[in-house]
Amino acid sequence: MPDRRYTKTHEWVTVDGKVATVGITDFAQSQLGDVVFLELPSTGRKLGSRETFGVIESVKAASDLYAPVAGRITAVNEKLAAKPELINSDPYGEGWILKIELAGDAPTDLLDEADYKRVTEASAS
Amino acid sequence: MVDFGGWDMPQQYTSIRDEHFAVRKVAGLFDVSHMGRFRVAGDSCVDFIQRLVTNDVALLVHGHAQYNLMCNEAGGVIDDLVVYRGSEGFFVVVNAANREKDLEWFRSHAPADVEIEDRTFELGLIAFQGPRAQELLPCEGVDLDGIPYFGFGHGDVAGIHALISRTGYTGEDGFELFISSDQVGAAWDAILEHGRSAGVLPAGLGARDATRLEAALRLWGNDMDETVNAYEAGLGWTVKLDKGDFIGRDALQKIKAEGPRRTLVGLRLQSGDIARHGAAMSADGKALGIVTSGTHSFFLGYPIALAMVEARSLQAGDRAIVDVRGREARAEVVKLPFYRGSARSLSEKKESRHA
């Protein structure tokens, strides 16, 4: 399994060659509760790092989604339109959100597992 | 956990979806101990309550409860409350966020012989709601069939003394149980244990909001407040103008004669967007009002909302637009309630009397 990296805004990313897969973390889905709707971009759109690319909505709140890496969207998880609950049941697997072709090198400013854990512990307290 | 009227309460215990379905299909157990509970006693307590609320409490006999509004002089809703008639005096259940305000209002209007006691912290309150609630409530010493809708009796729930009231906030049949604070936790555990194999679940605020909204039950602070009058809130059936004087009567009489300027309508959203409290809504390019409550109904499979709009501007079947975070979400105006649960046959009898 490729190394998973994280953002402070609770997205995760794995990079395989030039393609990054992006989703939201298990912590994020548990904080949101049952996801009911995602507003997602189309394939082909170019994203800058940290750019807002969509909205995830649960009963509790609507939250912006941020691109953890810069690049062009090559795939959007179509299953989420009919089954947004995949985000809750399998956030790191079937609940992936986007695939992005990296514009440059793999980013180095993302958090590793231990750093991300400290972020979640701080926001959970 | 979220803050709700100053109380830390769970949005969900496991999943809003599962809890919502449990309430609609089997039964769910809600902790509603946050709601304010007052005991009102004294020789003139009937006249005292009668002057504060819109419904006719003189019609209430021992063992029965009544839904009421407490209005200001302008007819605006200070709070909605349920008034229970005990063997001596009344018991009143109010919204958590309004407990201190209501207590102050009660006390400032009370004659010398009326005693008002805040029992909120001595009595727990849990609500067991769903089509199978009666069958799955472990109780003894009480004939549940003998308790009508908005009636109450006394009995033992899992061996613990309880006041058992056939009331609720979900549109389903079910009971609200008033139990001493030091024993309510044990009763809670016993009810869940007894119903577990049948699918009973503890249910949090998310399921409570979704079920009450499907049943079009108003939430004070969202759908009405002191700037919204009883007729605008669609609760004119609780206003008994002929019962004698009460606070807000003159204003409400005038509003009824002229017709309310605004009204609450139901919306079904077309996409997956949740139209939340405060979202602007319009039709044919004309601003008509704002969304007062909205959520996603897992049970119905689409988002629903209540909106306060200009009177007579919309009817069932009309199209409307809700501004959801700057995007236009399409909605259809639908008849209320969105869903009729198992409390239907009981409440219809009740509502026909009020009509």
Interface residues (C-beta under 8 A of the other chain):
Chain A: G33 D34 V36 F37 L38 E39 V55 E57 V59 K60 A62 P84 E85 N88
Chain B: V2 Q11 Q12 S15 I16 R17 G206 D209 A210 S271 G272 D273 I274 R276 T295 H296 F298 P303 R325 R327
